[in-house]
Amino acid sequence: MDVRIETVEHVTVIELAGRWDAQAAPDIETHILPLVEPKCCFLFDLHAVTYLSSAGLRSLLILYRTVQDSGGLIGLADVPERIRDTMAITGFLAHFDVYDSIQAGIVNMKV
């Protein structure tokens, strides 16, 4: 899994590409967890995620809880339909603000 991180305005945009599975999950957490600070805003660009396993969902839940505990926000952008379906079926989608684009997320994410 490729991970690219950049800050745009007040939002840390995290672009993921590839399979978010048991092999990738620890690496993603290692990249992102140190960036959590009070009232941070993380926006995950998922347009290039090809697969999301239960380990990926668990990893996303860990990130969600950590960011929320810091008083921050976590959102998802450009979520592929197959990933969106998986998250909806498992109930994960209800916990996230989902945006059609990165730009929409940046404009709407406010702590």
N, CA, C and O of each residue as an XYZ file, in Angstrom:
444
protein
N       0.848     -1.177      0.000
C       0.000      0.000      0.000
C       0.885      1.228      0.000
O       1.842      1.321      0.768
N       0.556      2.166     -0.867
C       1.254      3.446     -0.906
C       0.499      4.448     -0.051
O      -0.730      4.512     -0.090
N       1.246      5.232      0.725
C       0.661      6.245      1.591
C       1.332      7.580      1.269
O       2.553      7.720      1.348
N       0.498      8.555      0.904
C       0.998      9.926      0.683
C       0.243     10.843      1.624
O      -0.983     10.783      1.727
N       0.996     11.695      2.312
C       0.401     12.585      3.299
C       0.811     14.012      2.973
O       1.987     14.304      2.755
N      -0.179     14.896      2.945
C       0.108     16.315      2.759
C      -0.911     17.129      3.542
O      -2.031     16.684      3.788
N      -0.502     18.315      3.922
C      -1.413     19.209      4.628
C      -1.917     20.255      3.652
O      -1.138     20.929      2.978
N      -3.226     20.376      3.589
C      -3.876     21.374      2.745
C      -4.754     22.208      3.663
O      -5.726     21.721      4.241
N      -4.385     23.475      3.780
C      -5.056     24.368      4.716
C      -4.979     23.762      6.112
O      -3.874     23.590      6.627
N      -6.076     23.438      6.734
C      -6.104     22.915      8.096
C      -6.305     21.400      8.150
O      -6.506     20.840      9.228
N      -6.252     20.738      6.998
C      -6.586     19.315      6.904
C      -5.362     18.505      6.460
O      -4.664     18.873      5.516
N      -5.123     17.395      7.165
C      -4.101     16.447      6.738
C      -4.776     15.460      5.788
O      -5.633     14.674      6.193
N      -4.377     15.517      4.524
C      -4.950     14.646      3.498
C      -4.056     13.419      3.369
O      -2.851     13.527      3.142
N      -4.668     12.260      3.517
C      -3.940     10.992      3.464
C      -4.457     10.211      2.269
O      -5.582      9.712      2.277
N      -3.630     10.111      1.248
C      -4.010      9.376      0.045
C      -3.445      7.962      0.136
O      -2.240      7.761      0.290
N      -4.341      6.998      0.035
C      -3.945      5.595      0.081
C      -4.174      4.958     -1.283
O      -5.153      5.261     -1.964
N      -3.263      4.077     -1.673
C      -3.402      3.382     -2.954
C      -2.991      1.928     -2.772
O      -1.910      1.630     -2.263
N      -3.878      1.025     -3.199
C      -3.590     -0.399     -3.107
C      -4.563     -1.106     -2.198
O      -5.696     -0.665     -2.006
N      -4.107     -2.212     -1.640
C      -4.942     -3.059     -0.777
C      -4.727     -2.670      0.683
O      -3.596     -2.645      1.168
N      -5.824     -2.369      1.378
C      -5.756     -2.087      2.816
C      -6.158     -3.379      3.505
O      -7.329     -3.622      3.794
N      -5.151     -4.194      3.756
C      -5.376     -5.527      4.311
C      -4.482     -5.735      5.531
O      -3.891     -4.784      6.042
N      -4.386     -6.971      5.994
C      -3.614     -7.274      7.201
C      -2.137     -6.912      7.052
O      -1.479     -6.566      8.033
N      -1.632     -6.990      5.861
C      -0.233     -6.656      5.628
C      -0.020     -5.141      5.665
O       0.991     -4.673      6.190
N      -0.949     -4.383      5.120
C      -0.800     -2.929      5.014
C      -1.222     -2.180      6.273
O      -0.690     -1.106      6.556
N      -2.162     -2.723      7.029
C      -2.753     -2.005      8.164
C      -1.717     -1.494      9.176
O      -1.777     -0.321      9.546
N      -0.772     -2.323      9.638
C       0.196     -1.813     10.621
C       1.048     -0.666     10.070
O       1.378      0.272     10.796
N       1.398     -0.746      8.796
C       2.205      0.303      8.167
C       1.422      1.620      8.101
O       1.977      2.690      8.350
N       0.150      1.534      7.768
C      -0.696      2.726      7.705
C      -0.801      3.365      9.090
O      -0.661      4.579      9.232
N      -1.046      2.549     10.095
C      -1.135      3.070     11.464
C       0.182      3.718     11.887
O       0.170      4.765     12.535
N       1.315      3.113     11.533
C       2.634      3.651     11.877
C       2.856      5.018     11.240
O       3.462      5.895     11.856
N       2.374      5.210     10.019
C       2.508      6.497      9.343
C       1.613      7.573      9.955
O       2.016      8.731     10.062
N       0.413      7.197     10.353
C      -0.610      8.193     10.676
C      -0.735      8.488     12.170
O      -0.891      9.651     12.540
N      -0.673      7.496     13.027
C      -0.886      7.723     14.463
C       0.037      8.801     15.059
O      -0.421      9.574     15.900
N       1.310      8.883     14.659
C       2.156      9.948     15.220
C       1.710     11.365     14.823
O       2.134     12.340     15.444
N       0.878     11.483     13.815
C       0.417     12.795     13.363
C      -0.781     13.316     14.153
O      -1.156     14.481     14.023
N      -1.375     12.460     14.964
C      -2.563     12.855     15.718
C      -2.168     13.865     16.786
O      -1.247     13.649     17.574
N      -2.891     14.967     16.783
C      -2.706     15.996     17.806
C      -4.074     16.592     18.119
O      -5.029     16.346     17.382
N      -4.191     17.356     19.176
C      -5.502     17.896     19.528
C      -6.157     18.661     18.376
O      -5.534     19.492     17.715
N      -7.416     18.353     18.167
C      -8.261     19.015     17.166
C      -7.724     18.910     15.736
O      -7.885     19.832     14.935
N      -7.091     17.786     15.427
C      -6.599     17.574     14.074
C      -7.754     17.174     13.148
O      -8.790     16.686     13.599
N      -7.553     17.390     11.859
C      -8.522     16.977     10.840
C      -7.798     16.093      9.835
O      -6.853     16.532      9.178
N      -8.244     14.846      9.718
C      -7.685     13.908      8.757
C      -8.738     13.602      7.708
O      -9.893     13.319      8.026
N      -8.324     13.664      6.469
C      -9.205     13.321      5.356
C      -8.524     12.228      4.547
O      -7.462     12.440      3.964
N      -9.149     11.057      4.519
C      -8.607      9.923      3.786
C      -9.130      9.927      2.360
O     -10.337      9.853      2.129
N      -8.217     10.015      1.410
C      -8.553      9.920     -0.009
C      -8.451      8.445     -0.382
O      -7.356      7.888     -0.460
N      -9.598      7.824     -0.609
C      -9.627      6.381     -0.846
C      -9.830      6.009     -2.310
O     -10.082      4.841     -2.607
N      -9.730      6.949     -3.222
C     -10.056      6.668     -4.627
C      -9.225      5.529     -5.220
O      -9.685      4.843     -6.132
N      -8.015      5.320     -4.716
C      -7.141      4.291     -5.283
C      -7.033      3.043     -4.400
O      -6.172      2.195     -4.633
N      -7.899      2.927     -3.391
C      -7.916      1.709     -2.578
C      -8.699      0.646     -3.349
O      -9.857      0.853     -3.710
N      -8.054     -0.481     -3.592
C      -8.668     -1.528     -4.408
C      -9.353     -2.603     -3.581
O     -10.181     -3.356     -4.094
N      -9.003     -2.673     -2.289
C      -9.565     -3.722     -1.422
C      -9.465     -3.262      0.017
O      -8.453     -2.685      0.417
N     -10.507     -3.512      0.804
C     -10.519     -3.182      2.227
C     -10.945     -4.434      2.986
O     -12.095     -4.862      2.894
N     -10.013     -5.016      3.733
C     -10.296     -6.248      4.482
C     -10.782     -5.908      5.884
O     -10.863     -4.737      6.257
N     -11.104     -6.938      6.653
C     -11.501     -6.721      8.046
C     -10.349     -6.101      8.839
O     -10.588     -5.313      9.754
N      -9.118     -6.442      8.506
C      -7.961     -5.826      9.163
C      -7.876     -4.345      8.825
O      -7.498     -3.531      9.668
N      -8.227     -3.996      7.593
C      -8.271     -2.595      7.191
C      -9.352     -1.837      7.932
O      -9.147     -0.700      8.355
N     -10.509     -2.473      8.089
C     -11.597     -1.848      8.854
C     -11.178     -1.643     10.302
O     -11.450     -0.593     10.884
N     -10.523     -2.629     10.881
C     -10.042     -2.510     12.265
C      -9.047     -1.361     12.386
O      -9.105     -0.581     13.337
N      -8.151     -1.262     11.440
C      -7.165     -0.185     11.421
C      -7.854      1.180     11.320
O      -7.477      2.128     12.009
N      -8.845      1.265     10.470
C      -9.601      2.508     10.318
C     -10.317      2.860     11.620
O     -10.394      4.032     11.989
N     -10.835      1.862     12.309
C     -11.500      2.090     13.591
C     -10.510      2.607     14.638
O     -10.838      3.513     15.404
N      -9.318      2.045     14.674
C      -8.281      2.522     15.601
C      -7.957      3.982     15.319
O      -7.868      4.793     16.241
N      -7.782      4.312     14.055
C      -7.490      5.697     13.680
C      -8.641      6.620     14.039
O      -8.430      7.720     14.551
N      -9.854      6.171     13.771
C     -11.054      6.957     14.092
C     -11.120      7.262     15.583
O     -11.312      8.413     15.975
N     -10.965      6.250     16.402
C     -11.058      6.432     17.857
C      -9.952      7.338     18.379
O     -10.195      8.178     19.245
N      -8.748      7.174     17.863
C      -7.619      7.992     18.304
C      -7.832      9.456     17.949
O      -7.605     10.339     18.776
N      -8.268      9.711     16.724
C      -8.516     11.090     16.294
C      -9.679     11.682     17.073
O      -9.609     12.830     17.513
N     -10.729     10.926     17.245
C     -11.884     11.421     17.993
C     -11.514     11.715     19.450
O     -11.973     12.710     20.010
N     -10.698     10.873     20.064
C     -10.253     11.104     21.439
C      -9.424     12.383     21.562
O      -9.354     12.977     22.638
N      -8.803     12.804     20.471
C      -8.010     14.040     20.481
C      -8.879     15.269     20.232
O      -8.383     16.396     20.235
N     -10.182     15.049     20.016
C     -11.078     16.162     19.717
C     -11.062     16.530     18.250
O     -11.559     17.588     17.863
N     -10.495     15.664     17.433
C     -10.372     15.942     16.009
C     -11.468     15.302     15.182
O     -12.407     14.699     15.701
N     -11.314     15.454     13.873
C     -12.268     14.905     12.907
C     -11.546     14.004     11.926
O     -10.372     14.203     11.614
N     -12.272     13.014     11.449
C     -11.740     12.131     10.418
C     -12.832     11.962      9.364
O     -13.978     11.647      9.684
N     -12.460     12.174      8.113
C     -13.423     12.055      7.023
C     -12.857     11.196      5.906
O     -11.661     10.909      5.859
N     -13.743     10.796      5.013
C     -13.367      9.967      3.871
C     -13.777     10.698      2.602
O     -14.836     11.324      2.552
N     -12.942     10.618      1.584
C     -13.250     11.276      0.321
C     -13.033     10.328     -0.848
O     -12.164      9.458     -0.826
N     -13.854     10.530     -1.863
C     -13.710      9.800     -3.122
C     -13.641      8.284     -2.878
O     -12.729      7.604     -3.348
N     -14.621      7.785     -2.140
C     -14.647      6.373     -1.756
C     -15.219      5.534     -2.907
O     -16.347      5.772     -3.338
N     -14.455      4.556     -3.406
C     -14.974      3.692     -4.471
C     -16.240      2.960     -4.008
O     -16.389      2.648     -2.826
N     -17.129      2.698     -4.932
C     -18.414      2.079     -4.596
C     -18.245      0.751     -3.867
O     -18.976      0.487     -2.913
N     -17.310     -0.086     -4.286
C     -17.133     -1.395     -3.645
C     -16.649     -1.230     -2.199
O     -17.027     -2.017     -1.331
N     -15.827     -0.227     -1.934
C     -15.364      0.042     -0.571
C     -16.506      0.644      0.247
O     -16.701      0.289      1.410
N     -17.247      1.545     -0.362
C     -18.407      2.166      0.301
C     -19.426      1.100      0.691
O     -19.978      1.145      1.791
N     -19.682      0.143     -0.198
C     -20.628     -0.944      0.088
C     -20.167     -1.775      1.278
O     -20.965     -2.095      2.159
N     -18.891     -2.123      1.309
C     -18.336     -2.899      2.424
C     -18.509     -2.146      3.736
O     -18.910     -2.723      4.746
N     -18.204     -0.860      3.712
C     -18.308     -0.051      4.929
C     -19.763      0.136      5.355
O     -20.053      0.189      6.551
N     -20.671      0.234      4.404
C     -22.092      0.394      4.732
C     -22.647     -0.886      5.351
O     -23.374     -0.833      6.343
N     -22.311     -2.020      4.776
C     -22.802     -3.306      5.270
C     -22.319     -3.573      6.693
O     -23.061     -4.120      7.509
N     -21.090     -3.192      6.989
C     -20.518     -3.438      8.315
C     -20.883     -2.356      9.327
O     -20.577     -2.494     10.511
N     -21.527     -1.290      8.884
C     -21.928     -0.214      9.783
C     -20.865      0.852      9.993
O     -21.093      1.807     10.736
N     -19.709      0.709      9.355
C     -18.625      1.665      9.532
C     -18.925      3.021      8.894
O     -18.513      4.059      9.410
N     -19.624      3.010      7.802
C     -19.853      4.242      7.051
C     -20.597      5.288      7.877
O     -20.400      6.487      7.680
N     -21.439      4.848      8.790
C     -22.226      5.771      9.607
C     -21.363      6.617     10.544
O     -21.828      7.644     11.037
N     -20.135      6.215     10.798
C     -19.258      6.936     11.725
C     -18.442      8.038     11.057
O     -17.781      8.819     11.742
N     -18.480      8.108      9.747
C     -17.611      9.029      9.028
C     -18.404     10.024      8.195
O     -19.468      9.708      7.663
N     -17.861     11.237      8.094
C     -18.359     12.168      7.093
C     -17.709     11.741      5.786
O     -16.492     11.576      5.711
N     -18.527     11.566      4.761
C     -18.032     11.104      3.468
C     -18.248     12.215      2.450
O     -19.343     12.766      2.340
N     -17.201     12.535      1.713
C     -17.230     13.623      0.738
C     -16.960     13.072     -0.660
O     -16.221     12.102     -0.834
N     -17.572     13.710     -1.641
C     -17.385     13.283     -3.028
C     -15.993     13.594     -3.550
O     -15.516     12.951     -4.485
N     -15.341     14.583     -2.944
C     -14.010     14.979     -3.408
C     -13.166     15.469     -2.242
O     -13.684     15.770     -1.167
N     -11.869     15.544     -2.468
C     -10.944     16.081     -1.476
C     -11.304     17.534     -1.189
O     -11.357     17.950     -0.031
N     -11.549     18.291     -2.229
C     -11.854     19.718     -2.058
C     -13.097     19.911     -1.193
O     -13.113     20.790     -0.331
N     -14.125     19.115     -1.405
C     -15.344     19.219     -0.592
C     -15.037     18.900      0.866
O     -15.581     19.544      1.764
N     -14.192     17.936      1.112
C     -13.821     17.605      2.482
C     -13.064     18.730      3.158
O     -13.342     19.071      4.307
N     -12.105     19.308      2.445
C     -11.312     20.394      3.010
C     -12.216     21.584      3.368
O     -12.058     22.187      4.430
N     -13.133     21.909      2.507
C     -14.027     23.052      2.740
C     -14.951     22.801      3.930
O     -15.231     23.720      4.699
N     -15.425     21.566      4.086
C     -16.452     21.266      5.090
C     -15.940     20.759      6.425
O     -16.699     20.727      7.394
N     -14.683     20.362      6.509
C     -14.161     19.827      7.775
C     -13.739     20.980      8.670
O     -12.788     21.703      8.374
N     -14.458     21.136      9.760
C     -14.142     22.182     10.731
C     -14.271     21.585     12.125
O     -15.267     20.930     12.434
N     -13.267     21.810     12.965
C     -13.320     21.329     14.347
C     -13.969     22.392     15.201
O     -14.122     22.206     16.408
